[in-house]
Amino acid sequence: MAKARGQVDEFVAGDHPVFVGVGALAMLQRSLGQSGHGVKYFVLGDDITLAACLPELLAHVPALANAPTIEVHHGERSKDLEVCSNLWNYLVENGADRSSVLVCLGGGVITDLGGFVAGAYMRGIRSVHVPTSLMGMVDAAIGGKSAIDLAGVKNLVGLFAPPVGTYVHPPFLRTLGKRELLNGVAEMIKHGLIRDAAHWNAVRRAPLHDLDALLPLILRSAAIKAEVVTEDPRESGPRKLLNFGHTIGHALEAYTLESQKRSLLHGEAVAIGMICESWLSWRLGHFDRDKMDAVQEHLLGLYPPVVLQDTDHHRVVELMRSDKKNREGVFHFTLLTDIGAAVTDVPVTAAQASSALDHYRLLAVDARPRNRNEA
Amino acid sequence: MAKARGQVDEFVAGDHPVFVGVGALAMLQRSLGQSGHGVKYFVLGDDITLAACLPELLAHVPALANAPTIEVHHGERSKDLEVCSNLWNYLVENGADRSSVLVCLGGGVITDLGGFVAGAYMRGIRSVHVPTSLMGMVDAAIGGKSAIDLAGVKNLVGLFAPPVGTYVHPPFLRTLGKRELLNGVAEMIKHGLIRDAAHWNAVRRAPLHDLDALLPLILRSAAIKAEVVTEDPRESGPRKLLNFGHTIGHALEAYTLESQKRSLLHGEAVAIGMICESWLSWRLGHFDRDKMDAVQEHLLGLYPPVVLQDTDHHRVVELMRSDKKNREGVFHFTLLTDIGAAVTDVPVTAAQASSALDHYRLLAVDARPRNRNEA
């Protein structure tokens, strides 16, 4: 599946190639260098990625030296229709035409946003993804899904619009803090849980501060994501495996976005979602209790507990109703059957989903004071 | 290519089927009747089409009896991002999920807008096109292009998002006035000019008031559009044939939209575009002068002359620069080589385009008083 080529591993994710390794940006330079004369490039990033990563990108990819850079504010709130409108205006005012290329330099927000903007500009111009976060490298920048949020619903509007290539340059991880790294680790844990028990064990034991030790795990996670996407680029079947932790996770994320009380990173919400959904996996008879305990214990150890009230639960379940995955008024979950195996389309009632949130609340209440004492 | 089936002709336009005939809506009813239980339908239309055509649609398609209807204001200004935002909000608030279907009942504005809204809602739900204008029946609703206008540029943002089917019900033409009919005739003339001299002659001589006489011509025009789209669904080559009259036509349409002085219907702008571009076809050595004269004479006889000033020309040429068809700063036109034949990608300078507008101005100034005297 993965084929070594110098310092770059290369594999296919559905409709687009993924290049992982310290030589990835050199491959991007080679690829852009082969574009026709007169092709215009634009670099999209946020205030953080343009400051922290653009110089290194330009050092490796001189073809982008004269590309205008477009900056949006960092964070989920930039996945917004008005931001898209500004970007489309910018592109047309700066002469972007059908042959132009939008290079998305950033985490999941930037590749989701940029993929959508490029995918709909003039009915689709080319995009290139250069993920700078761990979340982007192992998940968001792979598979061609793009989206923005609307009406308080995560990813309500978007496209399957694959980039021409995703170029994963691991040294960008040095620009991340621990919270950002953990954000991506949540998806790596998910990849292990749904597909590969050995990967789950390796990620569980990985020293997060050691990027050299992380690199093979990033490669494996990116490859799992790419494998699943390749089996089902349009999410009609197997790709739903990737939704484990996300039905409740997305609703939690949307809830914290609308309540503005606190903001949860995507991976933090998915970690809570995985706790709830591993509980549902056990409760509905698919998953052993001791395995559920192991999953919960590990996730509770990594991610700070978030205590929601009963009234919050009501709204979170309501938000699940507008989730794309819930066809025709019934919730359909991806649940674990083992460490490394999952099933999709398990019907779950609103009451069961609410019980899962109750279960998490008890764990979180329990965990919070203990963490405080330890601090 | 076209295959008779009862009172319906059926053919393929790239990624989707087209059904033409008085039995088309019965086929839509049959198709919707086979959808799964719990699938939600929504009908999008404008104030005019919902009043004039919805009762007849529901009479033929009882499966839509309980479908919520969504009304936008008629006219090009509804191809707007804020309108899209309202529609996406409406859909999510009314429980539209991935299995839902958006039925677009209207002219080109409605199918362009609805195709885009459906194509991006939850990364794409199904749409059905039921064109009610001649323009929609022979052109806009066929081929899967959808778009909205932005930054004063026609169709700047959009998708290739084919409907699951286009159902052409000719009796809807009775709801149209003469100006609306002529709007669609412009595209039928274009179909003849780029592909089929016999069709050009037939359309030229057709009695517009006689819908029975028009029907076979509508069928032929829809089939030409479908043929060209099938050869090149993503507009990388032959589909550009359809751009004849549209490079200047689109810019004129955008100009009248932004100036708010008068509004030109799409077909009226394309008619002027075809006059200008048949002149360019002759001027650049591709097309005989007597054929150019015949094209111009016919179009000037059908469409009211519009006198633009030199200052307008400057802005129109500027707007051409943001046209999707103009790769890398050069204008590329589709020009006629004969009645019934055209070539794509002919480089044209801004000065030549401006001369074509000058040429039209002289014809229009000349035509205007004469028409007044005749009136």
Interface residues (C-beta under 8 A of the other chain):
Chain A: G36 G38 V39 K40 L81 C84 S85 W88 N89 V92 E93 G95 D97 R98 S99 F116 G119 A120 Y121 M122 R123 G124 K145 A147 L150 A151 V153 N155 L156 V157 G158 L159 F160 E235 R321 S322 K324 K325 N326 R327 E328 G329
Chain B: G36 G38 V39 K40 L81 C84 S85 W88 N89 V92 E93 G95 D97 R98 S99 F116 G119 A120 Y121 M122 R123 G124 K145 A147 L150 A151 V153 N155 L156 V157 G158 L159 F160 E235 R321 S322 K324 K325 N326 R327 E328 G329
